[in-house]
Amino acid sequence: MRLRALVVLLLMANLLYFAWARGGLAMFGIVPARLSQSEPERLAQQIRPQLLQIRKEESPAPASSRP
């Protein structure tokens, strides 16, 4: 009987976590961070983010054959 109650409890916890992770509990105000706007103050503090450029790494010069 205890094992059955434990299994039911774990299934309920998994369903609750699944609903929370998918945003199903948003109507109750419970939303995971990735669904809500995360760190808006950090975005506001950026200084000219359009200047950021991603560059490819230059290939190293070939090693000489001399020891």
PDBQT receptor file of N, H, CA, C and O in Angstrom, charges set to zero:
ATOM      1  N   MET A   1       0.819  -1.190   0.000  1.00  0.00    +0.000 N 
ATOM      2  CA  MET A   1       0.000   0.000   0.000  1.00  0.00    +0.000 C 
ATOM      3  C   MET A   1       0.867   1.261   0.000  1.00  0.00    +0.000 C 
ATOM      4  O   MET A   1       0.557   2.229  -0.693  1.00  0.00    +0.000 OA
ATOM      5  N   ARG A   2       1.948   1.247   0.774  1.00  0.00    +0.000 N 
ATOM      6  H   ARG A   2       2.200   0.460   1.337  1.00  0.00    +0.000 HD
ATOM      7  CA  ARG A   2       2.838   2.402   0.830  1.00  0.00    +0.000 C 
ATOM      8  C   ARG A   2       3.547   2.613  -0.497  1.00  0.00    +0.000 C 
ATOM      9  O   ARG A   2       3.752   3.749  -0.927  1.00  0.00    +0.000 OA
ATOM     10  N   LEU A   3       3.919   1.520  -1.140  1.00  0.00    +0.000 N 
ATOM     11  H   LEU A   3       3.752   0.598  -0.791  1.00  0.00    +0.000 HD
ATOM     12  CA  LEU A   3       4.602   1.615  -2.428  1.00  0.00    +0.000 C 
ATOM     13  C   LEU A   3       3.675   2.219  -3.476  1.00  0.00    +0.000 C 
ATOM     14  O   LEU A   3       4.102   3.038  -4.289  1.00  0.00    +0.000 OA
ATOM     15  N   ARG A   4       2.429   1.823  -3.458  1.00  0.00    +0.000 N 
ATOM     16  H   ARG A   4       2.082   1.157  -2.797  1.00  0.00    +0.000 HD
ATOM     17  CA  ARG A   4       1.449   2.367  -4.409  1.00  0.00    +0.000 C 
ATOM     18  C   ARG A   4       1.272   3.874  -4.176  1.00  0.00    +0.000 C 
ATOM     19  O   ARG A   4       1.203   4.642  -5.135  1.00  0.00    +0.000 OA
ATOM     20  N   ALA A   5       1.198   4.292  -2.930  1.00  0.00    +0.000 N 
ATOM     21  H   ALA A   5       1.254   3.668  -2.151  1.00  0.00    +0.000 HD
ATOM     22  CA  ALA A   5       1.057   5.715  -2.613  1.00  0.00    +0.000 C 
ATOM     23  C   ALA A   5       2.297   6.494  -3.052  1.00  0.00    +0.000 C 
ATOM     24  O   ALA A   5       2.189   7.620  -3.536  1.00  0.00    +0.000 OA
ATOM     25  N   LEU A   6       3.466   5.894  -2.882  1.00  0.00    +0.000 N 
ATOM     26  H   LEU A   6       3.554   4.979  -2.488  1.00  0.00    +0.000 HD
ATOM     27  CA  LEU A   6       4.706   6.537  -3.303  1.00  0.00    +0.000 C 
ATOM     28  C   LEU A   6       4.749   6.706  -4.820  1.00  0.00    +0.000 C 
ATOM     29  O   LEU A   6       5.154   7.756  -5.317  1.00  0.00    +0.000 OA
ATOM     30  N   VAL A   7       4.335   5.680  -5.551  1.00  0.00    +0.000 N 
ATOM     31  H   VAL A   7       4.006   4.826  -5.147  1.00  0.00    +0.000 HD
ATOM     32  CA  VAL A   7       4.313   5.748  -7.016  1.00  0.00    +0.000 C 
ATOM     33  C   VAL A   7       3.340   6.824  -7.480  1.00  0.00    +0.000 C 
ATOM     34  O   VAL A   7       3.661   7.599  -8.382  1.00  0.00    +0.000 OA
ATOM     35  N   VAL A   8       2.167   6.881  -6.882  1.00  0.00    +0.000 N 
ATOM     36  H   VAL A   8       1.907   6.252  -6.150  1.00  0.00    +0.000 HD
ATOM     37  CA  VAL A   8       1.179   7.904  -7.246  1.00  0.00    +0.000 C 
ATOM     38  C   VAL A   8       1.717   9.299  -6.929  1.00  0.00    +0.000 C 
ATOM     39  O   VAL A   8       1.540  10.227  -7.718  1.00  0.00    +0.000 OA
ATOM     40  N   LEU A   9       2.363   9.447  -5.793  1.00  0.00    +0.000 N 
ATOM     41  H   LEU A   9       2.507   8.693  -5.152  1.00  0.00    +0.000 HD
ATOM     42  CA  LEU A   9       2.940  10.734  -5.415  1.00  0.00    +0.000 C 
ATOM     43  C   LEU A   9       4.021  11.168  -6.404  1.00  0.00    +0.000 C 
ATOM     44  O   LEU A   9       4.068  12.333  -6.801  1.00  0.00    +0.000 OA
ATOM     45  N   LEU A  10       4.886  10.242  -6.801  1.00  0.00    +0.000 N 
ATOM     46  H   LEU A  10       4.848   9.296  -6.479  1.00  0.00    +0.000 HD
ATOM     47  CA  LEU A  10       5.936  10.564  -7.762  1.00  0.00    +0.000 C 
ATOM     48  C   LEU A  10       5.363  10.903  -9.135  1.00  0.00    +0.000 C 
ATOM     49  O   LEU A  10       5.867  11.803  -9.807  1.00  0.00    +0.000 OA
ATOM     50  N   LEU A  11       4.330  10.202  -9.556  1.00  0.00    +0.000 N 
ATOM     51  H   LEU A  11       3.921   9.470  -9.010  1.00  0.00    +0.000 HD
ATOM     52  CA  LEU A  11       3.681  10.522 -10.831  1.00  0.00    +0.000 C 
ATOM     53  C   LEU A  11       3.050  11.912 -10.798  1.00  0.00    +0.000 C 
ATOM     54  O   LEU A  11       3.140  12.663 -11.769  1.00  0.00    +0.000 OA
ATOM     55  N   MET A  12       2.422  12.247  -9.694  1.00  0.00    +0.000 N 
ATOM     56  H   MET A  12       2.349  11.637  -8.905  1.00  0.00    +0.000 HD
ATOM     57  CA  MET A  12       1.824  13.581  -9.554  1.00  0.00    +0.000 C 
ATOM     58  C   MET A  12       2.905  14.660  -9.574  1.00  0.00    +0.000 C 
ATOM     59  O   MET A  12       2.722  15.714 -10.183  1.00  0.00    +0.000 OA
ATOM     60  N   ALA A  13       4.026  14.398  -8.911  1.00  0.00    +0.000 N 
ATOM     61  H   ALA A  13       4.175  13.542  -8.416  1.00  0.00    +0.000 HD
ATOM     62  CA  ALA A  13       5.120  15.366  -8.902  1.00  0.00    +0.000 C 
ATOM     63  C   ALA A  13       5.689  15.541 -10.309  1.00  0.00    +0.000 C 
ATOM     64  O   ALA A  13       6.003  16.660 -10.712  1.00  0.00    +0.000 OA
ATOM     65  N   ASN A  14       5.823  14.450 -11.057  1.00  0.00    +0.000 N 
ATOM     66  H   ASN A  14       5.567  13.540 -10.729  1.00  0.00    +0.000 HD
ATOM     67  CA  ASN A  14       6.321  14.541 -12.429  1.00  0.00    +0.000 C 
ATOM     68  C   ASN A  14       5.361  15.313 -13.320  1.00  0.00    +0.000 C 
ATOM     69  O   ASN A  14       5.796  16.124 -14.138  1.00  0.00    +0.000 OA
ATOM     70  N   LEU A  15       4.073  15.075 -13.176  1.00  0.00    +0.000 N 
ATOM     71  H   LEU A  15       3.719  14.417 -12.512  1.00  0.00    +0.000 HD
ATOM     72  CA  LEU A  15       3.085  15.817 -13.967  1.00  0.00    +0.000 C 
ATOM     73  C   LEU A  15       3.098  17.301 -13.622  1.00  0.00    +0.000 C 
ATOM     74  O   LEU A  15       2.969  18.150 -14.504  1.00  0.00    +0.000 OA
ATOM     75  N   LEU A  16       3.250  17.607 -12.356  1.00  0.00    +0.000 N 
ATOM     76  H   LEU A  16       3.354  16.917 -11.640  1.00  0.00    +0.000 HD
ATOM     77  CA  LEU A  16       3.319  19.001 -11.936  1.00  0.00    +0.000 C 
ATOM     78  C   LEU A  16       4.565  19.678 -12.500  1.00  0.00    +0.000 C 
ATOM     79  O   LEU A  16       4.495  20.811 -12.975  1.00  0.00    +0.000 OA
ATOM     80  N   TYR A  17       5.696  18.995 -12.451  1.00  0.00    +0.000 N 
ATOM     81  H   TYR A  17       5.753  18.074 -12.066  1.00  0.00    +0.000 HD
ATOM     82  CA  TYR A  17       6.927  19.551 -13.012  1.00  0.00    +0.000 C 
ATOM     83  C   TYR A  17       6.806  19.735 -14.525  1.00  0.00    +0.000 C 
ATOM     84  O   TYR A  17       7.251  20.750 -15.061  1.00  0.00    +0.000 OA
ATOM     85  N   PHE A  18       6.214  18.772 -15.211  1.00  0.00    +0.000 N 
ATOM     86  H   PHE A  18       5.853  17.948 -14.776  1.00  0.00    +0.000 HD
ATOM     87  CA  PHE A  18       6.032  18.870 -16.659  1.00  0.00    +0.000 C 
ATOM     88  C   PHE A  18       5.160  20.072 -17.008  1.00  0.00    +0.000 C 
ATOM     89  O   PHE A  18       5.473  20.824 -17.931  1.00  0.00    +0.000 OA
ATOM     90  N   ALA A  19       4.076  20.249 -16.274  1.00  0.00    +0.000 N 
ATOM     91  H   ALA A  19       3.822  19.638 -15.524  1.00  0.00    +0.000 HD
ATOM     92  CA  ALA A  19       3.192  21.392 -16.530  1.00  0.00    +0.000 C 
ATOM     93  C   ALA A  19       3.910  22.706 -16.262  1.00  0.00    +0.000 C 
ATOM     94  O   ALA A  19       3.740  23.663 -17.017  1.00  0.00    +0.000 OA
ATOM     95  N   TRP A  20       4.706  22.769 -15.208  1.00  0.00    +0.000 N 
ATOM     96  H   TRP A  20       4.844  21.991 -14.595  1.00  0.00    +0.000 HD
ATOM     97  CA  TRP A  20       5.459  23.982 -14.898  1.00  0.00    +0.000 C 
ATOM     98  C   TRP A  20       6.488  24.274 -15.975  1.00  0.00    +0.000 C 
ATOM     99  O   TRP A  20       6.616  25.421 -16.404  1.00  0.00    +0.000 OA
ATOM    100  N   ALA A  21       7.230  23.256 -16.425  1.00  0.00    +0.000 N 
ATOM    101  H   ALA A  21       7.126  22.325 -16.076  1.00  0.00    +0.000 HD
ATOM    102  CA  ALA A  21       8.288  23.452 -17.413  1.00  0.00    +0.000 C 
ATOM    103  C   ALA A  21       7.736  23.882 -18.763  1.00  0.00    +0.000 C 
ATOM    104  O   ALA A  21       8.411  24.598 -19.503  1.00  0.00    +0.000 OA
ATOM    105  N   ARG A  22       6.526  23.461 -19.097  1.00  0.00    +0.000 N 
ATOM    106  H   ARG A  22       5.978  22.879 -18.497  1.00  0.00    +0.000 HD
ATOM    107  CA  ARG A  22       5.907  23.826 -20.376  1.00  0.00    +0.000 C 
ATOM    108  C   ARG A  22       5.115  25.125 -20.298  1.00  0.00    +0.000 C 
ATOM    109  O   ARG A  22       4.539  25.551 -21.299  1.00  0.00    +0.000 OA
ATOM    110  N   GLY A  23       5.075  25.757 -19.142  1.00  0.00    +0.000 N 
ATOM    111  H   GLY A  23       5.543  25.410 -18.329  1.00  0.00    +0.000 HD
ATOM    112  CA  GLY A  23       4.345  27.009 -18.994  1.00  0.00    +0.000 C 
ATOM    113  C   GLY A  23       2.868  26.826 -18.725  1.00  0.00    +0.000 C 
ATOM    114  O   GLY A  23       2.096  27.778 -18.827  1.00  0.00    +0.000 OA
ATOM    115  N   GLY A  24       2.471  25.629 -18.387  1.00  0.00    +0.000 N 
ATOM    116  H   GLY A  24       3.098  24.855 -18.305  1.00  0.00    +0.000 HD
ATOM    117  CA  GLY A  24       1.067  25.345 -18.127  1.00  0.00    +0.000 C 
ATOM    118  C   GLY A  24       0.540  25.955 -16.839  1.00  0.00    +0.000 C 
ATOM    119  O   GLY A  24      -0.673  26.057 -16.654  1.00  0.00    +0.000 OA
ATOM    120  N   LEU A  25       1.426  26.356 -15.955  1.00  0.00    +0.000 N 
ATOM    121  H   LEU A  25       2.411  26.273 -16.105  1.00  0.00    +0.000 HD
ATOM    122  CA  LEU A  25       1.002  26.956 -14.691  1.00  0.00    +0.000 C 
ATOM    123  C   LEU A  25       1.103  28.478 -14.724  1.00  0.00    +0.000 C 
ATOM    124  O   LEU A  25       1.050  29.126 -13.679  1.00  0.00    +0.000 OA
ATOM    125  N   ALA A  26       1.249  29.050 -15.918  1.00  0.00    +0.000 N 
ATOM    126  H   ALA A  26       1.292  28.523 -16.767  1.00  0.00    +0.000 HD
ATOM    127  CA  ALA A  26       1.390  30.502 -16.050  1.00  0.00    +0.000 C 
ATOM    128  C   ALA A  26       0.149  31.234 -15.565  1.00  0.00    +0.000 C 
ATOM    129  O   ALA A  26       0.244  32.361 -15.079  1.00  0.00    +0.000 OA
ATOM    130  N   MET A  27      -1.006  30.609 -15.691  1.00  0.00    +0.000 N 
ATOM    131  H   MET A  27      -1.084  29.693 -16.086  1.00  0.00    +0.000 HD
ATOM    132  CA  MET A  27      -2.241  31.265 -15.245  1.00  0.00    +0.000 C 
ATOM    133  C   MET A  27      -2.257  31.466 -13.735  1.00  0.00    +0.000 C 
ATOM    134  O   MET A  27      -3.021  32.287 -13.227  1.00  0.00    +0.000 OA
ATOM    135  N   PHE A  28      -1.426  30.728 -13.018  1.00  0.00    +0.000 N 
ATOM    136  H   PHE A  28      -0.806  30.061 -13.431  1.00  0.00    +0.000 HD
ATOM    137  CA  PHE A  28      -1.319  30.882 -11.573  1.00  0.00    +0.000 C 
ATOM    138  C   PHE A  28      -0.129  31.756 -11.180  1.00  0.00    +0.000 C 
ATOM    139  O   PHE A  28       0.132  31.959  -9.994  1.00  0.00    +0.000 OA
ATOM    140  N   GLY A  29       0.591  32.272 -12.179  1.00  0.00    +0.000 N 
ATOM    141  H   GLY A  29       0.379  32.107 -13.142  1.00  0.00    +0.000 HD
ATOM    142  CA  GLY A  29       1.748  33.126 -11.913  1.00  0.00    +0.000 C 
ATOM    143  C   GLY A  29       3.024  32.363 -11.661  1.00  0.00    +0.000 C 
ATOM    144  O   GLY A  29       4.008  32.933 -11.188  1.00  0.00    +0.000 OA
ATOM    145  N   ILE A  30       3.022  31.082 -11.969  1.00  0.00    +0.000 N 
ATOM    146  H   ILE A  30       2.223  30.619 -12.353  1.00  0.00    +0.000 HD
ATOM    147  CA  ILE A  30       4.209  30.251 -11.765  1.00  0.00    +0.000 C 
ATOM    148  C   ILE A  30       4.789  29.939 -13.136  1.00  0.00    +0.000 C 
ATOM    149  O   ILE A  30       4.286  29.070 -13.848  1.00  0.00    +0.000 OA
ATOM    150  N   VAL A  31       5.859  30.657 -13.505  1.00  0.00    +0.000 N 
ATOM    151  H   VAL A  31       6.268  31.362 -12.926  1.00  0.00    +0.000 HD
ATOM    152  CA  VAL A  31       6.433  30.511 -14.839  1.00  0.00    +0.000 C 
ATOM    153  C   VAL A  31       7.928  30.280 -14.703  1.00  0.00    +0.000 C 
ATOM    154  O   VAL A  31       8.585  30.975 -13.929  1.00  0.00    +0.000 OA
ATOM    155  N   PRO A  32       8.486  29.315 -15.440  1.00  0.00    +0.000 N 
ATOM    156  CA  PRO A  32       9.935  29.137 -15.412  1.00  0.00    +0.000 C 
ATOM    157  C   PRO A  32      10.644  30.344 -16.022  1.00  0.00    +0.000 C 
ATOM    158  O   PRO A  32      10.050  31.082 -16.808  1.00  0.00    +0.000 OA
ATOM    159  N   ALA A  33      11.902  30.545 -15.665  1.00  0.00    +0.000 N 
ATOM    160  H   ALA A  33      12.384  29.946 -15.026  1.00  0.00    +0.000 HD
ATOM    161  CA  ALA A  33      12.650  31.734 -16.070  1.00  0.00    +0.000 C 
ATOM    162  C   ALA A  33      12.778  31.860 -17.581  1.00  0.00    +0.000 C 
ATOM    163  O   ALA A  33      12.772  32.978 -18.096  1.00  0.00    +0.000 OA
ATOM    164  N   ARG A  34      12.891  30.774 -18.296  1.00  0.00    +0.000 N 
ATOM    165  H   ARG A  34      12.896  29.866 -17.878  1.00  0.00    +0.000 HD
ATOM    166  CA  ARG A  34      13.103  30.879 -19.735  1.00  0.00    +0.000 C 
ATOM    167  C   ARG A  34      11.866  31.364 -20.470  1.00  0.00    +0.000 C 
ATOM    168  O   ARG A  34      11.977  31.872 -21.586  1.00  0.00    +0.000 OA
ATOM    169  N   LEU A  35      10.687  31.220 -19.873  1.00  0.00    +0.000 N 
ATOM    170  H   LEU A  35      10.597  30.808 -18.967  1.00  0.00    +0.000 HD
ATOM    171  CA  LEU A  35       9.464  31.686 -20.518  1.00  0.00    +0.000 C 
ATOM    172  C   LEU A  35       9.182  33.148 -20.203  1.00  0.00    +0.000 C 
ATOM    173  O   LEU A  35       8.534  33.841 -20.988  1.00  0.00    +0.000 OA
ATOM    174  N   SER A  36       9.655  33.610 -19.083  1.00  0.00    +0.000 N 
ATOM    175  H   SER A  36      10.181  33.048 -18.446  1.00  0.00    +0.000 HD
ATOM    176  CA  SER A  36       9.474  35.015 -18.750  1.00  0.00    +0.000 C 
ATOM    177  C   SER A  36      10.726  35.772 -19.174  1.00  0.00    +0.000 C 
ATOM    178  O   SER A  36      11.748  35.171 -19.506  1.00  0.00    +0.000 OA
ATOM    179  N   GLN A  37      10.633  37.080 -19.159  1.00  0.00    +0.000 N 
ATOM    180  H   GLN A  37       9.803  37.568 -18.889  1.00  0.00    +0.000 HD
ATOM    181  CA  GLN A  37      11.802  37.863 -19.560  1.00  0.00    +0.000 C 
ATOM    182  C   GLN A  37      12.841  37.740 -18.459  1.00  0.00    +0.000 C 
ATOM    183  O   GLN A  37      12.601  38.143 -17.320  1.00  0.00    +0.000 OA
ATOM    184  N   SER A  38      13.984  37.189 -18.797  1.00  0.00    +0.000 N 
ATOM    185  H   SER A  38      14.179  36.862 -19.722  1.00  0.00    +0.000 HD
ATOM    186  CA  SER A  38      15.008  36.973 -17.789  1.00  0.00    +0.000 C 
ATOM    187  C   SER A  38      16.060  38.072 -17.868  1.00  0.00    +0.000 C 
ATOM    188  O   SER A  38      16.541  38.404 -18.952  1.00  0.00    +0.000 OA
ATOM    189  N   GLU A  39      16.403  38.617 -16.749  1.00  0.00    +0.000 N 
ATOM    190  H   GLU A  39      16.012  38.347 -15.869  1.00  0.00    +0.000 HD
ATOM    191  CA  GLU A  39      17.421  39.634 -16.570  1.00  0.00    +0.000 C 
ATOM    192  C   GLU A  39      17.217  40.868 -17.448  1.00  0.00    +0.000 C 
ATOM    193  O   GLU A  39      18.112  41.202 -18.224  1.00  0.00    +0.000 OA
ATOM    194  N   PRO A  40      16.092  41.549 -17.360  1.00  0.00    +0.000 N 
ATOM    195  CA  PRO A  40      15.900  42.747 -18.180  1.00  0.00    +0.000 C 
ATOM    196  C   PRO A  40      16.846  43.879 -17.790  1.00  0.00    +0.000 C 
ATOM    197  O   PRO A  40      17.194  44.712 -18.628  1.00  0.00    +0.000 OA
ATOM    198  N   GLU A  41      17.266  43.917 -16.518  1.00  0.00    +0.000 N 
ATOM    199  H   GLU A  41      16.983  43.241 -15.837  1.00  0.00    +0.000 HD
ATOM    200  CA  GLU A  41      18.187  44.978 -16.099  1.00  0.00    +0.000 C 
ATOM    201  C   GLU A  41      19.550  44.819 -16.762  1.00  0.00    +0.000 C 
ATOM    202  O   GLU A  41      20.231  45.810 -17.026  1.00  0.00    +0.000 OA
ATOM    203  N   ARG A  42      19.945  43.598 -17.027  1.00  0.00    +0.000 N 
ATOM    204  H   ARG A  42      19.391  42.793 -16.812  1.00  0.00    +0.000 HD
ATOM    205  CA  ARG A  42      21.213  43.351 -17.693  1.00  0.00    +0.000 C 
ATOM    206  C   ARG A  42      21.161  43.809 -19.149  1.00  0.00    +0.000 C 
ATOM    207  O   ARG A  42      22.131  44.367 -19.663  1.00  0.00    +0.000 OA
ATOM    208  N   LEU A  43      20.048  43.577 -19.800  1.00  0.00    +0.000 N 
ATOM    209  H   LEU A  43      19.260  43.124 -19.383  1.00  0.00    +0.000 HD
ATOM    210  CA  LEU A  43      19.892  44.031 -21.179  1.00  0.00    +0.000 C 
ATOM    211  C   LEU A  43      19.903  45.548 -21.254  1.00  0.00    +0.000 C 
ATOM    212  O   LEU A  43      20.433  46.117 -22.209  1.00  0.00    +0.000 OA
ATOM    213  N   ALA A  44      19.328  46.207 -20.267  1.00  0.00    +0.000 N 
ATOM    214  H   ALA A  44      18.897  45.745 -19.491  1.00  0.00    +0.000 HD
ATOM    215  CA  ALA A  44      19.285  47.669 -20.262  1.00  0.00    +0.000 C 
ATOM    216  C   ALA A  44      20.656  48.276 -20.006  1.00  0.00    +0.000 C 
ATOM    217  O   ALA A  44      20.895  49.419 -20.395  1.00  0.00    +0.000 OA
ATOM    218  N   GLN A  45      21.562  47.550 -19.365  1.00  0.00    +0.000 N 
ATOM    219  H   GLN A  45      21.368  46.622 -19.049  1.00  0.00    +0.000 HD
ATOM    220  CA  GLN A  45      22.879  48.077 -19.031  1.00  0.00    +0.000 C 
ATOM    221  C   GLN A  45      23.903  47.890 -20.141  1.00  0.00    +0.000 C 
ATOM    222  O   GLN A  45      25.037  48.348 -20.008  1.00  0.00    +0.000 OA
ATOM    223  N   GLN A  46      23.537  47.238 -21.217  1.00  0.00    +0.000 N 
ATOM    224  H   GLN A  46      22.615  46.866 -21.325  1.00  0.00    +0.000 HD
ATOM    225  CA  GLN A  46      24.493  47.007 -22.299  1.00  0.00    +0.000 C 
ATOM    226  C   GLN A  46      24.859  48.327 -22.962  1.00  0.00    +0.000 C 
ATOM    227  O   GLN A  46      24.003  49.183 -23.187  1.00  0.00    +0.000 OA
ATOM    228  N   ILE A  47      26.134  48.477 -23.269  1.00  0.00    +0.000 N 
ATOM    229  H   ILE A  47      26.829  47.781 -23.087  1.00  0.00    +0.000 HD
ATOM    230  CA  ILE A  47      26.624  49.683 -23.932  1.00  0.00    +0.000 C 
ATOM    231  C   ILE A  47      27.015  49.318 -25.352  1.00  0.00    +0.000 C 
ATOM    232  O   ILE A  47      27.981  48.583 -25.558  1.00  0.00    +0.000 OA
ATOM    233  N   ARG A  48      26.297  49.810 -26.310  1.00  0.00    +0.000 N 
ATOM    234  H   ARG A  48      25.512  50.408 -26.143  1.00  0.00    +0.000 HD
ATOM    235  CA  ARG A  48      26.503  49.607 -27.748  1.00  0.00    +0.000 C 
ATOM    236  C   ARG A  48      26.754  48.136 -28.099  1.00  0.00    +0.000 C 
ATOM    237  O   ARG A  48      27.836  47.808 -28.584  1.00  0.00    +0.000 OA
ATOM    238  N   PRO A  49      25.794  47.253 -27.870  1.00  0.00    +0.000 N 
ATOM    239  CA  PRO A  49      25.993  45.833 -28.179  1.00  0.00    +0.000 C 
ATOM    240  C   PRO A  49      26.138  45.563 -29.673  1.00  0.00    +0.000 C 
ATOM    241  O   PRO A  49      26.634  44.501 -30.051  1.00  0.00    +0.000 OA
ATOM    242  N   GLN A  50      25.720  46.492 -30.533  1.00  0.00    +0.000 N 
ATOM    243  H   GLN A  50      25.317  47.354 -30.226  1.00  0.00    +0.000 HD
ATOM    244  CA  GLN A  50      25.832  46.287 -31.973  1.00  0.00    +0.000 C 
ATOM    245  C   GLN A  50      27.288  46.299 -32.435  1.00  0.00    +0.000 C 
ATOM    246  O   GLN A  50      27.578  45.869 -33.552  1.00  0.00    +0.000 OA
ATOM    247  N   LEU A  51      28.213  46.785 -31.596  1.00  0.00    +0.000 N 
ATOM    248  H   LEU A  51      27.978  47.134 -30.689  1.00  0.00    +0.000 HD
ATOM    249  CA  LEU A  51      29.623  46.806 -31.976  1.00  0.00    +0.000 C 
ATOM    250  C   LEU A  51      30.309  45.454 -31.776  1.00  0.00    +0.000 C 
ATOM    251  O   LEU A  51      31.436  45.258 -32.231  1.00  0.00    +0.000 OA
ATOM    252  N   LEU A  52      29.653  44.543 -31.114  1.00  0.00    +0.000 N 
ATOM    253  H   LEU A  52      28.737  44.701 -30.744  1.00  0.00    +0.000 HD
ATOM    254  CA  LEU A  52      30.220  43.223 -30.866  1.00  0.00    +0.000 C 
ATOM    255  C   LEU A  52      30.284  42.437 -32.166  1.00  0.00    +0.000 C 
ATOM    256  O   LEU A  52      29.284  42.309 -32.872  1.00  0.00    +0.000 OA
ATOM    257  N   GLN A  53      31.457  41.913 -32.477  1.00  0.00    +0.000 N 
ATOM    258  H   GLN A  53      32.269  42.017 -31.903  1.00  0.00    +0.000 HD
ATOM    259  CA  GLN A  53      31.646  41.134 -33.697  1.00  0.00    +0.000 C 
ATOM    260  C   GLN A  53      32.305  39.806 -33.347  1.00  0.00    +0.000 C 
ATOM    261  O   GLN A  53      33.195  39.740 -32.500  1.00  0.00    +0.000 OA
ATOM    262  N   ILE A  54      31.857  38.767 -34.007  1.00  0.00    +0.000 N 
ATOM    263  H   ILE A  54      31.134  38.821 -34.695  1.00  0.00    +0.000 HD
ATOM    264  CA  ILE A  54      32.447  37.444 -33.823  1.00  0.00    +0.000 C 
ATOM    265  C   ILE A  54      33.398  37.215 -34.981  1.00  0.00    +0.000 C 
ATOM    266  O   ILE A  54      33.002  37.284 -36.145  1.00  0.00    +0.000 OA
ATOM    267  N   ARG A  55      34.638  36.946 -34.663  1.00  0.00    +0.000 N 
ATOM    268  H   ARG A  55      34.960  36.890 -33.718  1.00  0.00    +0.000 HD
ATOM    269  CA  ARG A  55      35.658  36.758 -35.697  1.00  0.00    +0.000 C 
ATOM    270  C   ARG A  55      36.176  35.334 -35.651  1.00  0.00    +0.000 C 
ATOM    271  O   ARG A  55      36.225  34.699 -34.598  1.00  0.00    +0.000 OA
ATOM    272  N   LYS A  56      36.560  34.853 -36.817  1.00  0.00    +0.000 N 
ATOM    273  H   LYS A  56      36.521  35.369 -37.673  1.00  0.00    +0.000 HD
ATOM    274  CA  LYS A  56      37.151  33.519 -36.888  1.00  0.00    +0.000 C 
ATOM    275  C   LYS A  56      38.594  33.584 -36.405  1.00  0.00    +0.000 C 
ATOM    276  O   LYS A  56      39.286  34.585 -36.590  1.00  0.00    +0.000 OA
ATOM    277  N   GLU A  57      39.025  32.503 -35.788  1.00  0.00    +0.000 N 
ATOM    278  H   GLU A  57      38.463  31.690 -35.638  1.00  0.00    +0.000 HD
ATOM    279  CA  GLU A  57      40.388  32.428 -35.289  1.00  0.00    +0.000 C 
ATOM    280  C   GLU A  57      41.333  32.227 -36.464  1.00  0.00    +0.000 C 
ATOM    281  O   GLU A  57      41.076  31.422 -37.359  1.00  0.00    +0.000 OA
ATOM    282  N   GLU A  58      42.432  32.973 -36.443  1.00  0.00    +0.000 N 
ATOM    283  H   GLU A  58      42.641  33.627 -35.716  1.00  0.00    +0.000 HD
ATOM    284  CA  GLU A  58      43.413  32.820 -37.511  1.00  0.00    +0.000 C 
ATOM    285  C   GLU A  58      44.148  31.499 -37.326  1.00  0.00    +0.000 C 
ATOM    286  O   GLU A  58      44.423  31.076 -36.204  1.00  0.00    +0.000 OA
ATOM    287  N   SER A  59      44.459  30.857 -38.446  1.00  0.00    +0.000 N 
ATOM    288  H   SER A  59      44.235  31.201 -39.358  1.00  0.00    +0.000 HD
ATOM    289  CA  SER A  59      45.181  29.589 -38.354  1.00  0.00    +0.000 C 
ATOM    290  C   SER A  59      46.633  29.870 -37.986  1.00  0.00    +0.000 C 
ATOM    291  O   SER A  59      47.212  30.846 -38.464  1.00  0.00    +0.000 OA
ATOM    292  N   PRO A  60      47.225  29.032 -37.145  1.00  0.00    +0.000 N 
ATOM    293  CA  PRO A  60      48.617  29.253 -36.737  1.00  0.00    +0.000 C 
ATOM    294  C   PRO A  60      49.569  29.035 -37.910  1.00  0.00    +0.000 C 
ATOM    295  O   PRO A  60      49.271  28.291 -38.843  1.00  0.00    +0.000 OA
ATOM    296  N   ALA A  61      50.711  29.698 -37.840  1.00  0.00    +0.000 N 
ATOM    297  H   ALA A  61      50.953  30.303 -37.081  1.00  0.00    +0.000 HD
ATOM    298  CA  ALA A  61      51.723  29.556 -38.890  1.00  0.00    +0.000 C 
ATOM    299  C   ALA A  61      52.265  28.130 -38.864  1.00  0.00    +0.000 C 
ATOM    300  O   ALA A  61      52.402  27.538 -37.794  1.00  0.00    +0.000 OA
ATOM    301  N   PRO A  62      52.574  27.577 -40.034  1.00  0.00    +0.000 N 
ATOM    302  CA  PRO A  62      53.106  26.207 -40.057  1.00  0.00    +0.000 C 
ATOM    303  C   PRO A  62      54.471  26.134 -39.371  1.00  0.00    +0.000 C 
ATOM    304  O   PRO A  62      55.288  27.047 -39.486  1.00  0.00    +0.000 OA
ATOM    305  N   ALA A  63      54.695  25.051 -38.669  1.00  0.00    +0.000 N 
ATOM    306  H   ALA A  63      54.031  24.309 -38.576  1.00  0.00    +0.000 HD
ATOM    307  CA  ALA A  63      55.962  24.859 -37.960  1.00  0.00    +0.000 C 
ATOM    308  C   ALA A  63      57.064  24.543 -38.961  1.00  0.00    +0.000 C 
ATOM    309  O   ALA A  63      56.842  23.851 -39.956  1.00  0.00    +0.000 OA
ATOM    310  N   SER A  64      58.244  25.057 -38.682  1.00  0.00    +0.000 N 
ATOM    311  H   SER A  64      58.424  25.618 -37.875  1.00  0.00    +0.000 HD
ATOM    312  CA  SER A  64      59.369  24.780 -39.588  1.00  0.00    +0.000 C 
ATOM    313  C   SER A  64      59.848  23.346 -39.384  1.00  0.00    +0.000 C 
ATOM    314  O   SER A  64      59.651  22.757 -38.321  1.00  0.00    +0.000 OA
ATOM    315  N   SER A  65      60.476  22.797 -40.415  1.00  0.00    +0.000 N 
ATOM    316  H   SER A  65      60.635  23.276 -41.278  1.00  0.00    +0.000 HD
ATOM    317  CA  SER A  65      60.924  21.408 -40.342  1.00  0.00    +0.000 C 
ATOM    318  C   SER A  65      62.279  21.271 -39.664  1.00  0.00    +0.000 C 
ATOM    319  O   SER A  65      62.749  20.153 -39.455  1.00  0.00    +0.000 OA
ATOM    320  N   ARG A  66      62.907  22.370 -39.319  1.00  0.00    +0.000 N 
ATOM    321  H   ARG A  66      62.525  23.279 -39.488  1.00  0.00    +0.000 HD
ATOM    322  CA  ARG A  66      64.211  22.302 -38.649  1.00  0.00    +0.000 C 
ATOM    323  C   ARG A  66      64.033  22.006 -37.164  1.00  0.00    +0.000 C 
ATOM    324  O   ARG A  66      63.115  22.523 -36.527  1.00  0.00    +0.000 OA
ATOM    325  N   PRO A  67      64.920  21.166 -36.612  1.00  0.00    +0.000 N 
ATOM    326  CA  PRO A  67      64.826  20.857 -35.177  1.00  0.00    +0.000 C 
ATOM    327  C   PRO A  67      65.377  21.943 -34.295  1.00  0.00    +0.000 C 
ATOM    328  O   PRO A  67      65.360  21.812 -33.072  1.00  0.00    +0.000 OA
TER     329      PRO A  67
